[in-house]
Amino acid sequence: MAVRTVLQLGDPGLREAAARVADPTSPEIRSLVGDLSDTLAHWRASTGYGRGIAAPQIGAAKRVIFLQLPDAEPWPLVNPEITWRSEEKIVVWDACLSFLSIFMQVERHREIKVRYQDCAASGRKFARANIWLRISRETVCRPRSVNGRSAHDVASPPNFLPLAAQILIPHLIRDAAPPA
């Protein structure tokens, strides 16, 4: 397994729709899952960010997502498909390993149902609601990544800021002298 380069915003590889995986048990897919795991672990160790990564983010146009949520087992999802979305939506702050210096507000469905395969080719399903936001947030974002879209595609322009602005603006406002 290897730490792979994460494609950055503007790379055309992030816009490619990923191909369905024919055999989730293949050595190629197991190796890809290992690379996703190692790459995510590297980014978490070096930046403190990252709960999930999609194969297209490391240049592999395959429908594979890897999640590593706090206090949870590693979770590879092969051929994930969101099968249902609630009508109710919420707005959350989001970022991505492909553009770490930008945080934005995006609208998400409060609940989703996802069908996927694991690396043993077993069909799996899960449903998540608000209490599972950290999971549903990742499983909404990463399928979008394997479909050639990313969070910045669904953000409202006034609702995203470079990280430096998020850090500096509150200090500038707080430290500004009151108007005379």
Order of alpha helices (4+ residues) and beta strands (2+ residues): alpha-beta-beta-beta-beta-beta-beta-beta-alpha-alpha-beta-alpha
